[in-house]
Amino acid sequence: MTFGDADDQALTELVPQGVDVLSGRPLRGRLTRRLPLALQWSWSAELAGRIEQAHGLDPFDLAVISHSYAFHYTEGLGDIPRIVDAQNIESRVYEQFSGLPRADREKLRRLAGRAGIGFVGAGRTAGQIAALEREVWRRASAVACVSAPELDQIAAASPATRTVLAPNSVSHPAAAQGPRRAMTVTFSGSLNYLPNIDAVVQLAEQVAPRLRTAEPDIRLVVAGAEPAPALAAYCADHGIELVANPPVMSEVVAGTVMACPVRLVAGTRLKILDARDLGIPVVTTRLAAEGLDLSGDPGIAVRDDPDGLAGAVLRYLREPEWPPPRRYPAWTETLAPLAGLVRELLG
């Protein structure tokens, strides 16, 4: 599914020749009763029609579906095997959000702009999405997930479902390390996503004051896609530099210390892997590090309280030398279990 001309252009540039691409814009045509209201943005009647038409002309042998909420696109494909690449258990984020104090929830929805609308009534929505996920897991031939904790959660909710662990790896090969930027702290992530917006608030209100008390000249940078105007104004009010829609994220964060005060989670945080692959020290919460193998890496500090987060950031900023980059397995290795499952189901 594409959301604009830029997406359509990117498909032509990124997809190898010989690969057929079917795309459609969201919400063209009626909504689907299969999805909770908060996930209706993922429905495209246009795309669903094109998939069914293509299957009629040249039947598919197998479907790999990214995210549980896209399972309904395969409803017209008969009895072919279906693997759901869960990526995230979406209901977890809604459950965690609904447990925040009311004032925090209202602030985050305001800062998210249009992206916050789906989090109205998050507690009820969490139940609806959890029910959808359980149904999808039950109906799928297999479910792949990126972290052991989520694999265990799927197995507990749907014991008959076949599961496979296919962890994330770095987004891109490591780039050359840039020079260190004195007293610069960064946070990166999609800024139309509530968990990342919450992390920006935690950085601005809990961690930044402690950093500035110790180092008044410290520089704080937040970078990511599609920040709402309210979030841009919030960053300006809190003395945080905002880099919106950076074409190359590694150029923004290189040579800095990354702070990752995330407290709403699902899946795994690719930003942590990418940062360590670049040789960037990372200070993160335990929840943000969930599902990642960070053992034995002196470039990672796990702290859960604001004093601990700020203290670890300052320690890295003041160190004359940083730990070396952490090298992670290639995608060909981490996705091998999923590729093996595809070959098996294709017979």
Salt bridges, closest charged atoms under 4 A:
ASP5 OD1 - ARG25 NH2 3.19
ASP8 OD2 - ARG25 NH2 2.53
GLU46 OE2 - ARG28 NH1 3.41
GLU46 OE2 - ARG50 NH2 3.31
GLU75 OE2 - ARG34 NE 3.84
GLU75 OE1 - ARG139 NH2 2.99
GLU90 OE2 - HIS67 ND1 3.70
ASP104 OD2 - ARG263 NH2 3.11
GLU106 OE2 - ARG102 NE 3.00
GLU135 OE2 - ARG139 NH1 3.68
GLU150 OE2 - ARG92 NH1 3.16
ASP198 OD2 - ARG263 NE 2.79
GLU205 OE2 - LYS107 NZ 2.72
GLU215 OE2 - ARG318 NH2 3.13
GLU241 OE2 - ARG219 NE 2.73
ASP277 OD1 - ARG327 NH1 3.18
GLU290 OE2 - ARG92 NH1 2.87
ASP293 OD2 - ARG326 NH2 3.90
ASP297 OD2 - ARG276 NE 2.85
ASP297 OD2 - ARG326 NH1 3.80
ASP304 OD2 - ARG286 NE 3.32
ASP307 OD1 - ARG210 NE 2.56
GLU319 OE2 - ARG315 NH1 3.07
GLU344 OE2 - ARG162 NH1 2.84
